[in-house]
Amino acid sequence: MALQSVLSAQDTMDLQRLVTEHNGKINQGRNPQQNLGKDDFLKILIAQHSKAGGQCAPLVDKGVLVAVAAFHLA
């Protein structure tokens, strides 16, 4: 169900304004990178693995496989 079908036009605009303000506050002073390096990718991969309980099960998530393939081809 689309959010616009539940909220009025005014409520949708108010919600978008609140989200924009909130994102501005939490991103204040941040300068995100547009491209991740191999070290950044490995840090994220290790963090995801750690959050999974450190299990040694193979990673079969499509997103992870695509990302690994992209780094391999780069």
MOPAC internal coordinates of N, CA, C and O (Angstrom, degrees):
PM7 1SCF
backbone

  N    0.0000 0     0.00 0     0.00 0    0    0    0
  C    1.4487 1     0.00 0     0.00 0    1    0    0
  C    1.5261 1   107.73 1     0.00 0    2    1    0
  O    1.2310 1   120.97 1   -49.73 1    3    2    1
  N    1.3009 1   115.75 1   130.27 1    3    2    1
  C    1.4640 1   121.15 1  -179.90 1    5    3    2
  C    1.5228 1   110.11 1   -73.55 1    6    5    3
  O    1.2310 1   121.27 1   -37.49 1    7    6    5
  N    1.3121 1   115.18 1   142.51 1    7    6    5
  C    1.4601 1   120.99 1  -179.94 1    9    7    6
  C    1.5247 1   111.10 1   -61.51 1   10    9    7
  O    1.2310 1   120.43 1   144.27 1   11   10    9
  N    1.3310 1   116.78 1   -35.73 1   11   10    9
  C    1.4595 1   120.70 1  -178.56 1   13   11   10
  C    1.5157 1   112.11 1   -64.95 1   14   13   11
  O    1.2310 1   119.56 1   154.53 1   15   14   13
  N    1.3270 1   118.44 1   -25.47 1   15   14   13
  C    1.4638 1   120.18 1   179.48 1   17   15   14
  C    1.5206 1   111.62 1   -77.56 1   18   17   15
  O    1.2310 1   120.07 1   164.51 1   19   18   17
  N    1.3288 1   117.47 1   -15.49 1   19   18   17
  C    1.4622 1   121.57 1  -179.48 1   21   19   18
  C    1.5264 1   110.94 1   -99.27 1   22   21   19
  O    1.2310 1   120.16 1   142.26 1   23   22   21
  N    1.3252 1   117.30 1   -37.74 1   23   22   21
  C    1.4601 1   122.05 1  -176.97 1   25   23   22
  C    1.5234 1   110.81 1   -99.65 1   26   25   23
  O    1.2310 1   121.45 1   -29.87 1   27   26   25
  N    1.3094 1   114.83 1   150.13 1   27   26   25
  C    1.4617 1   119.38 1   173.89 1   29   27   26
  C    1.5255 1   108.60 1   -72.07 1   30   29   27
  O    1.2310 1   120.60 1   -13.16 1   31   30   29
  N    1.3246 1   116.45 1   166.84 1   31   30   29
  C    1.4631 1   120.85 1   179.43 1   33   31   30
  C    1.5276 1   110.40 1   -59.76 1   34   33   31
  O    1.2310 1   120.11 1   138.84 1   35   34   33
  N    1.3257 1   117.39 1   -41.16 1   35   34   33
  C    1.4675 1   121.40 1   179.73 1   37   35   34
  C    1.5228 1   110.92 1   -65.89 1   38   37   35
  O    1.2310 1   120.54 1   136.81 1   39   38   37
  N    1.3436 1   116.57 1   -43.19 1   39   38   37
  C    1.4647 1   120.10 1   178.34 1   41   39   38
  C    1.5287 1   111.14 1   -63.00 1   42   41   39
  O    1.2310 1   120.10 1   141.27 1   43   42   41
  N    1.3204 1   117.41 1   -38.73 1   43   42   41
  C    1.4564 1   121.70 1   178.35 1   45   43   42
  C    1.5196 1   110.51 1   -63.54 1   46   45   43
  O    1.2310 1   120.27 1   135.60 1   47   46   45
  N    1.3331 1   117.09 1   -44.40 1   47   46   45
  C    1.4646 1   120.80 1   178.52 1   49   47   46
  C    1.5228 1   110.95 1   -63.99 1   50   49   47
  O    1.2310 1   120.26 1   138.57 1   51   50   49
  N    1.3441 1   117.12 1   -41.43 1   51   50   49
  C    1.4665 1   121.00 1   178.31 1   53   51   50
  C    1.5240 1   110.78 1   -62.88 1   54   53   51
  O    1.2310 1   120.74 1   137.44 1   55   54   53
  N    1.3242 1   116.20 1   -42.56 1   55   54   53
  C    1.4606 1   120.74 1   179.63 1   57   55   54
  C    1.5325 1   110.62 1   -64.15 1   58   57   55
  O    1.2310 1   120.26 1   136.16 1   59   58   57
  N    1.3218 1   117.10 1   -43.84 1   59   58   57
  C    1.4596 1   120.41 1   178.39 1   61   59   58
  C    1.5290 1   111.15 1   -62.12 1   62   61   59
  O    1.2310 1   120.05 1   140.90 1   63   62   61
  N    1.3199 1   117.50 1   -39.10 1   63   62   61
  C    1.4644 1   121.57 1   178.22 1   65   63   62
  C    1.5237 1   110.21 1   -64.11 1   66   65   63
  O    1.2310 1   120.31 1   135.26 1   67   66   65
  N    1.3449 1   117.01 1   -44.74 1   67   66   65
  C    1.4635 1   120.81 1   179.88 1   69   67   66
  C    1.5326 1   111.54 1   -63.28 1   70   69   67
  O    1.2310 1   120.78 1   138.33 1   71   70   69
  N    1.3247 1   116.11 1   -41.67 1   71   70   69
  C    1.4698 1   119.88 1   179.38 1   73   71   70
  C    1.5246 1   110.10 1   -64.48 1   74   73   71
  O    1.2310 1   120.43 1   136.70 1   75   74   73
  N    1.3306 1   116.78 1   -43.30 1   75   74   73
  C    1.4623 1   120.86 1   179.32 1   77   75   74
  C    1.5259 1   111.15 1   -62.44 1   78   77   75
  O    1.2310 1   120.39 1   136.86 1   79   78   77
  N    1.3369 1   116.86 1   -43.14 1   79   78   77
  C    1.4652 1   120.55 1   177.87 1   81   79   78
  C    1.5216 1   110.92 1   -62.76 1   82   81   79
  O    1.2310 1   120.70 1   135.19 1   83   82   81
  N    1.3306 1   116.27 1   -44.81 1   83   82   81
  C    1.4667 1   120.85 1  -179.22 1   85   83   82
  C    1.5308 1   110.51 1   -62.52 1   86   85   83
  O    1.2310 1   120.61 1   133.30 1   87   86   85
  N    1.3392 1   116.44 1   -46.70 1   87   86   85
  C    1.4651 1   119.68 1   179.32 1   89   87   86
  C    1.5179 1   111.05 1   -61.97 1   90   89   87
  O    1.2310 1   120.04 1   143.36 1   91   90   89
  N    1.3230 1   117.53 1   -36.64 1   91   90   89
  C    1.4609 1   120.81 1   177.05 1   93   91   90
  C    1.5179 1   111.69 1   -62.60 1   94   93   91
  O    1.2310 1   120.49 1   141.21 1   95   94   93
  N    1.3386 1   116.67 1   -38.79 1   95   94   93
  C    1.4681 1   120.42 1   180.00 1   97   95   94
  C    1.5212 1   112.05 1   -69.67 1   98   97   95
  O    1.2310 1   120.64 1   135.47 1   99   98   97
  N    1.3284 1   116.39 1   -44.53 1   99   98   97
  C    1.4706 1   118.01 1  -175.92 1  101   99   98
  C    1.5232 1   111.98 1   -76.72 1  102  101   99
  O    1.2310 1   119.95 1   158.14 1  103  102  101
  N    1.3272 1   117.71 1   -21.86 1  103  102  101
  C    1.4668 1   120.42 1  -179.89 1  105  103  102
  C    1.5260 1   112.61 1   -97.76 1  106  105  103
  O    1.2310 1   120.55 1  -175.94 1  107  106  105
  N    1.3100 1   116.55 1     4.06 1  107  106  105
  C    1.4620 1   120.67 1  -177.92 1  109  107  106
  C    1.5246 1   110.05 1   -62.17 1  110  109  107
  O    1.2310 1   120.38 1   -53.22 1  111  110  109
  N    1.3133 1   116.88 1   126.78 1  111  110  109
  C    1.4534 1   121.49 1   178.61 1  113  111  110
  C    1.5180 1   114.42 1    84.32 1  114  113  111
  O    1.2310 1   120.27 1   176.71 1  115  114  113
  N    1.3341 1   117.10 1    -3.29 1  115  114  113
  C    1.4668 1   119.99 1   179.05 1  117  115  114
  C    1.5154 1   109.69 1   -90.75 1  118  117  115
  O    1.2310 1   121.05 1   -34.64 1  119  118  117
  N    1.2924 1   115.59 1   145.36 1  119  118  117
  C    1.4534 1   121.86 1   177.00 1  121  119  118
  C    1.5266 1   107.64 1  -129.30 1  122  121  119
  O    1.2310 1   120.39 1   -99.32 1  123  122  121
  N    1.3475 1   116.86 1    80.68 1  123  122  121
  C    1.4620 1   118.92 1  -174.45 1  125  123  122
  C    1.5244 1   112.22 1   -66.87 1  126  125  123
  O    1.2310 1   121.48 1   -33.80 1  127  126  125
  N    1.3182 1   114.78 1   146.20 1  127  126  125
  C    1.4535 1   120.93 1   177.28 1  129  127  126
  C    1.5209 1   109.02 1   -79.38 1  130  129  127
  O    1.2310 1   120.70 1   -32.03 1  131  130  129
  N    1.3004 1   116.27 1   147.97 1  131  130  129
  C    1.4596 1   120.37 1   177.13 1  133  131  130
  C    1.5333 1   111.10 1   -87.47 1  134  133  131
  O    1.2310 1   120.41 1   152.95 1  135  134  133
  N    1.3190 1   116.83 1   -27.05 1  135  134  133
  C    1.4609 1   121.49 1  -178.91 1  137  135  134
  C    1.5187 1   109.36 1  -126.29 1  138  137  135
  O    1.2310 1   121.14 1   -44.27 1  139  138  137
  N    1.3245 1   115.43 1   135.73 1  139  138  137
  C    1.4567 1   120.20 1   176.74 1  141  139  138
  C    1.5218 1   109.44 1   -94.55 1  142  141  139
  O    1.2310 1   121.13 1   -39.20 1  143  142  141
  N    1.3018 1   115.45 1   140.80 1  143  142  141
  C    1.4527 1   120.23 1   174.61 1  145  143  142
  C    1.5182 1   110.03 1   -87.33 1  146  145  143
  O    1.2310 1   120.77 1    -3.92 1  147  146  145
  N    1.3014 1   116.14 1   176.08 1  147  146  145
  C    1.4647 1   120.46 1  -179.53 1  149  147  146
  C    1.5230 1   111.25 1   -62.58 1  150  149  147
  O    1.2310 1   120.34 1   141.19 1  151  150  149
  N    1.3416 1   116.96 1   -38.81 1  151  150  149
  C    1.4643 1   119.99 1   179.35 1  153  151  150
  C    1.5274 1   111.02 1   -64.37 1  154  153  151
  O    1.2310 1   120.50 1   138.03 1  155  154  153
  N    1.3422 1   116.64 1   -41.97 1  155  154  153
  C    1.4640 1   120.33 1   178.07 1  157  155  154
  C    1.5207 1   110.43 1   -61.99 1  158  157  155
  O    1.2310 1   120.72 1   136.15 1  159  158  157
  N    1.3362 1   116.23 1   -43.85 1  159  158  157
  C    1.4557 1   120.69 1   179.70 1  161  159  158
  C    1.5258 1   110.88 1   -60.38 1  162  161  159
  O    1.2310 1   120.30 1   135.45 1  163  162  161
  N    1.3277 1   117.03 1   -44.55 1  163  162  161
  C    1.4589 1   120.12 1  -179.65 1  165  163  162
  C    1.5226 1   111.95 1   -64.98 1  166  165  163
  O    1.2310 1   120.34 1   143.43 1  167  166  165
  N    1.3511 1   116.95 1   -36.57 1  167  166  165
  C    1.4635 1   119.94 1   176.75 1  169  167  166
  C    1.5240 1   110.71 1   -61.43 1  170  169  167
  O    1.2310 1   120.66 1   136.62 1  171  170  169
  N    1.3398 1   116.34 1   -43.38 1  171  170  169
  C    1.4626 1   120.22 1   179.14 1  173  171  170
  C    1.5178 1   110.28 1   -65.96 1  174  173  171
  O    1.2310 1   120.20 1   136.20 1  175  174  173
  N    1.3137 1   117.22 1   -43.80 1  175  174  173
  C    1.4612 1   121.44 1   179.92 1  177  175  174
  C    1.5250 1   111.23 1   -60.68 1  178  177  175
  O    1.2310 1   120.33 1   137.49 1  179  178  177
  N    1.3278 1   116.97 1   -42.51 1  179  178  177
  C    1.4693 1   121.08 1   179.41 1  181  179  178
  C    1.5241 1   110.17 1   -67.00 1  182  181  179
  O    1.2310 1   120.26 1   139.70 1  183  182  181
  N    1.3265 1   117.11 1   -40.30 1  183  182  181
  C    1.4700 1   120.43 1   178.84 1  185  183  182
  C    1.5241 1   110.38 1   -63.13 1  186  185  183
  O    1.2310 1   120.25 1   137.53 1  187  186  185
  N    1.3263 1   117.13 1   -42.47 1  187  186  185
  C    1.4659 1   119.99 1   178.21 1  189  187  186
  C    1.5189 1   110.56 1   -63.51 1  190  189  187
  O    1.2310 1   120.72 1   138.65 1  191  190  189
  N    1.3058 1   116.22 1   -41.35 1  191  190  189
  C    1.4609 1   120.54 1   179.92 1  193  191  190
  C    1.5319 1   110.40 1   -65.02 1  194  193  191
  O    1.2310 1   120.36 1   139.42 1  195  194  193
  N    1.3269 1   116.91 1   -40.58 1  195  194  193
  C    1.4680 1   121.07 1   179.24 1  197  195  194
  C    1.5185 1   111.37 1   -64.82 1  198  197  195
  O    1.2310 1   120.40 1   140.54 1  199  198  197
  N    1.3250 1   116.84 1   -39.46 1  199  198  197
  C    1.4676 1   120.89 1   179.80 1  201  199  198
  C    1.5158 1   111.09 1   -67.97 1  202  201  199
  O    1.2310 1   120.24 1   156.85 1  203  202  201
  N    1.3329 1   117.15 1   -23.15 1  203  202  201
  C    1.4595 1   121.37 1   179.44 1  205  203  202
  C    1.5251 1   110.83 1   -81.97 1  206  205  203
  O    1.2310 1   119.99 1  -170.08 1  207  206  205
  N    1.3156 1   117.62 1     9.92 1  207  206  205
  C    1.4594 1   121.07 1   178.08 1  209  207  206
  C    1.5092 1   112.87 1    89.77 1  210  209  207
  O    1.2310 1   120.23 1  -169.78 1  211  210  209
  N    1.3376 1   117.16 1    10.22 1  211  210  209
  C    1.4471 1   120.40 1   178.73 1  213  211  210
  C    1.5200 1   113.30 1    68.87 1  214  213  211
  O    1.2310 1   120.61 1  -158.47 1  215  214  213
  N    1.3164 1   116.44 1    21.53 1  215  214  213
  C    1.4589 1   119.90 1  -179.45 1  217  215  214
  C    1.5198 1   109.70 1   -66.80 1  218  217  215
  O    1.2310 1   121.30 1   -29.95 1  219  218  217
  N    1.2950 1   115.13 1   150.05 1  219  218  217
  C    1.4663 1   119.96 1  -179.65 1  221  219  218
  C    1.5217 1   111.87 1   -96.23 1  222  221  219
  O    1.2310 1   120.25 1  -163.01 1  223  222  221
  N    1.3204 1   117.12 1    16.99 1  223  222  221
  C    1.4608 1   120.86 1   178.38 1  225  223  222
  C    1.5200 1   109.51 1   -66.27 1  226  225  223
  O    1.2310 1   120.08 1   -34.64 1  227  226  225
  N    1.3180 1   117.45 1   145.36 1  227  226  225
  C    1.4696 1   119.30 1  -179.81 1  229  227  226
  C    1.5237 1   111.06 1   -65.24 1  230  229  227
  O    1.2310 1   121.45 1   -32.84 1  231  230  229
  N    1.3327 1   114.84 1   147.16 1  231  230  229
  C    1.4593 1   120.36 1   178.37 1  233  231  230
  C    1.5185 1   108.67 1   -83.75 1  234  233  231
  O    1.2310 1   120.22 1   -60.16 1  235  234  233
  N    1.3113 1   117.18 1   119.84 1  235  234  233
  C    1.4556 1   120.51 1  -179.91 1  237  235  234
  C    1.5257 1   111.18 1  -119.06 1  238  237  235
  O    1.2310 1   120.22 1  -171.83 1  239  238  237
  N    1.2973 1   117.19 1     8.17 1  239  238  237
  C    1.4517 1   121.29 1   178.51 1  241  239  238
  C    1.5238 1   109.47 1   -64.76 1  242  241  239
  O    1.2310 1   120.14 1   -51.65 1  243  242  241
  N    1.3242 1   117.34 1   128.35 1  243  242  241
  C    1.4648 1   120.88 1  -177.28 1  245  243  242
  C    1.5202 1   111.91 1   -58.40 1  246  245  243
  O    1.2310 1   120.29 1   138.17 1  247  246  245
  N    1.3348 1   117.05 1   -41.83 1  247  246  245
  C    1.4598 1   120.33 1  -179.06 1  249  247  246
  C    1.5108 1   112.06 1   -60.04 1  250  249  247
  O    1.2310 1   120.34 1   138.30 1  251  250  249
  N    1.3154 1   116.96 1   -41.70 1  251  250  249
  C    1.4690 1   121.07 1   179.22 1  253  251  250
  C    1.5164 1   110.30 1   -67.25 1  254  253  251
  O    1.2310 1   120.52 1   137.77 1  255  254  253
  N    1.3318 1   116.61 1   -42.23 1  255  254  253
  C    1.4547 1   119.37 1   179.87 1  257  255  254
  C    1.5136 1   112.26 1   -64.36 1  258  257  255
  O    1.2310 1   120.52 1   140.40 1  259  258  257
  N    1.3186 1   116.61 1   -39.60 1  259  258  257
  C    1.4653 1   120.56 1   177.77 1  261  259  258
  C    1.5247 1   110.41 1   -64.36 1  262  261  259
  O    1.2310 1   120.65 1   137.21 1  263  262  261
  N    1.3282 1   116.35 1   -42.79 1  263  262  261
  C    1.4661 1   120.15 1   179.56 1  265  263  262
  C    1.5261 1   111.32 1   -64.21 1  266  265  263
  O    1.2310 1   120.16 1   137.82 1  267  266  265
  N    1.3080 1   117.29 1   -42.18 1  267  266  265
  C    1.4607 1   120.69 1   178.63 1  269  267  266
  C    1.5294 1   109.81 1   -64.31 1  270  269  267
  O    1.2310 1   120.42 1   137.70 1  271  270  269
  N    1.3206 1   116.81 1   -42.30 1  271  270  269
  C    1.4656 1   120.25 1   178.63 1  273  271  270
  C    1.5292 1   110.83 1   -62.71 1  274  273  271
  O    1.2310 1   120.38 1   140.15 1  275  274  273
  N    1.3201 1   116.87 1   -39.85 1  275  274  273
  C    1.4636 1   120.80 1  -179.93 1  277  275  274
  C    1.5254 1   110.10 1   -63.37 1  278  277  275
  O    1.2310 1   119.56 1   139.46 1  279  278  277
  N    1.3314 1   118.44 1   -40.54 1  279  278  277
  C    1.4604 1   120.74 1   179.14 1  281  279  278
  C    1.5238 1   110.35 1   -70.34 1  282  281  279
  O    1.2310 1   120.50 1   146.51 1  283  282  281
  N    1.3152 1   116.64 1   -33.49 1  283  282  281
  C    1.4605 1   119.78 1   179.78 1  285  283  282
  C    1.5308 1   110.69 1   -68.08 1  286  285  283
  O    1.2310 1   120.80 1   143.12 1  287  286  285
  N    1.3170 1   116.07 1   -36.88 1  287  286  285
  C    1.4547 1   120.29 1  -178.68 1  289  287  286
  C    1.5260 1   112.97 1   -79.60 1  290  289  287
  O    1.2310 1   120.75 1   161.24 1  291  290  289
  N    1.3388 1   116.17 1   -18.76 1  291  290  289
  C    1.4726 1   119.58 1  -177.01 1  293  291  290
  C    1.5036 1   112.51 1   -73.66 1  294  293  291
  O    1.2310 1   120.10 1   180.00 1  295  294  293

